[in-house]
């Protein structure tokens, strides 16, 4: 069982101490499960089952905001096995077939050891639910539309016998993939299959070709469109449109405003995980047109992102089970009262979230792909936006208008693909949080986002680590 690298994760999770607490709980449960399983069946493939469960429990924590090992509902299990796993995990079909039985053994262990959480489904309902998931899990794993672009590509490599954990083999496989004609690459990325490739995959030959091909050397990310002559601008030349509508239309700013309005001049009750209540979270989602029931605010990046920024920036403070509104570095003034001051607040809160992500380690929700992410955001804030897949195909295609760059782009090292994956993960996080918008594969940033981006670039240049 292998996951996309870097794996998808929630941008804003509970504090590190809480995360460490749940990680220890997972490790303890898995250790106990291994002992229990061997006692119940000494011939059981315990090591494989524990690896599978470790992945499922971690995805349940990171993707579903449900860290308690013993908490299982039909909704959680169904989403995990039929949506999250196909999208993020690369594994052979026989491992997919083992997931539901392994989860069944785990449920039995939880029940017999008293670890089955009170908020879970009734224990007697679990076997029937798992039985219904047997076919659904296989169907989801076989459906290329459930998988991501990269998971389809890498899943085919796994089927060909490529060791995805081996850097040389992975680089060779990606070299072969990028040497295919455009229509075959599209077929493979869309379906995860390629029955009759123009160039059959040869492991040894692909590794040699990857090693022999000189790596593209460029400070500009290889997967972004090249700047045309005369397009280069310095930070001091960048201008932004300061119209209030650009901020009022930004989902991140709208939720930040909604939170501050919700808290008001007094205080608001929060949960034990230092989050807004389910009712308040649902109410906020309704303000951006996505009303739904909420188990925890931490499952929704469009809520948790502004919440963490408002706390980091000093617009909110916590005291026991209450949250209070503060003045912050720039006082919040509603748009209807003073559009100019509203713009100042909107700019401050967007800048604060970019600065916060830049300051955090990637494990704590920080940017993964700097400084490439800065370049990607500049393109995303342009008129046409940024379609990473479109530009990936262009960078990997035949030599043409791009000249030497396109010729050498056929070969990509593991490091190149890690750069691409890191930037894509950063853009996905920003889109989920409402900073960027996403239409299919195209990311867009408004003039409001550009204003915050300029502030970040200037700050990095001041510190001497910028690239603009």
Secondary structure, 3 states (H helix, E strand, C coil): CEECCCCCCCCCCCCHHHHHHHHHHHHHHHHHHHHHHHHHCCCCCHHHHHHHHHHHHHHHHHHHCCCCCCCCCHHHHHHHHHHHHHHHEECCHHHHHHHHHHHHHHHHHHHHCCCCCCCCCCHHHHHHHHHHHHHHHHHHHHCHHHCCHHHHHHHHHHHCCCCCCCHHHHHHHHHHHHHCCHHHHHHHHHHCCCCCCCCCCCHHHHHHHHHHCCCCCCCCCCCCCCCCCCCCCCHHHCCCCCCHHHHHCCHHHHHHHHHHHHHCCCEEEECCCCCECHHHHHHHHHHCCCCCCCCCHHHCHHHHHHHHHHHHHCCEEEECCEEEECCCCCCCCCCCCCHHHHHHHHHHHHHHHHHHHHHCCHHHCCCCCCCHHHHHHHHHCCCCCEEHHHHHHHHHCCCCCCCHHHHHCCCCCHHHHHHHHHHHHHHHHHHHCCCCEEECCEEECCHHHHHHHHHHHHHHHHHCCCCC
